[in-house]
Amino acid sequence: MGKKTVFSGVQPSGALTIGNYIGAIKRWVPLQEKYDCYYSIVDQHAITVPQEAKDLRKNTLDIIALLMACGIDPKKSTLFIQSHVTEHAELAWVLNSITYMGQLNRMTQFKDKSKRSDENLNAALFTYPVLMAADILLYKTDLVPVGDDQKQHLELARDLAERFNSRYSDTFTVPEPLIDKSGARIMSLQDPTVKMSKSDSDENAYILILDDEAAIKRKIKRAVTDSVGEIAYSDDQPGIKNLINIYSNFSGDTVEDIVQRYKGRGYGDFKKDLEEVVVEALRPIRESFEEIRSDKSYLEEVYREGAKEASYSAMKVLRKVHKKIGFIPR
Ligand code: AQP
């Protein structure tokens, strides 16, 4: 039995936040030891909301370097840019033909995002989950590390795989979610009822993985808390709860230990220590990022090699799909 396959992606729709780090990248690193991992910078997903070309270019390259700085090793995993592997868009088209409009209408992320950007509403935002299904199914993915927000999309990928398999015979692996019980959802520092998002218009709402020391400290100081004045891990204090989650994830200390340690102490004390914890945890990542990002030819080699590897697997699956649906082989 070979290793199981894992697929996950991150959108270059901005610079990555500590939410992306805690909820995704940090989890991806240990998976490399056990699974055959495909990690993609999903630029085709990013254009479902308007992007400036120069920013998209920069974010894509930054993210490749950042993933490596966080511990994604291109020798262990296949690290690639989605648009370099044309099979993603090709399979998405085929999958579109077996996706019901009603299914896409029910997607909560579409409903949320369409509310946010009314005038820019485009068809790609609507069919985004179909492209995501293609991303996953192209590599015969067994496991997809998903957060709560992506569960519905993975369900669609499973549904489309099963529908195709029963219509045309066994072709796709039906993927399973890889749920991490410890991974907390990191919330906005300005409104702890919504998730921390890299495309938030308020830069105080998020901490970027590459923020410098001064920015990290400033943002933590300004983070919204409450008037209770007690460090407790409670849904009634969502701001403090979120900061405890961040503390715990970066320090490795348990929530219980943290709450115990700060019993009877004020928010100022806690925030000051949190600043140090975050600054020190991100420092080595930022230093390693600078080194990798400055070596343009190495970066190129990594994403070209990654695309070659990914294409090799993707092509085999796509060929099979085309044959089954009756397309004439090239
Ligand atoms: N706040 C978060 N807490 C925990 N996990 C998070 N992720 C994102 N934000 C948080 C996880 O990061 C992975 C990559 O996400 P993505 O870039 O594909 O898009 P996203 O989930 O839509 O992230 P953003 O930052 O909110 O991007 P924008 O603002 O462009 O929409 C995913 O596994 C996600 O769960």
Residues whose N, C-alpha, C, O or C-beta is under 5 A from the ligand:
A	BS01	AQP	G9 V10 Q11 S13 G19 N20 G23 A24 P145 G147 A184 R185 I186 M187 K195 M196 S197 K198 S199 D200
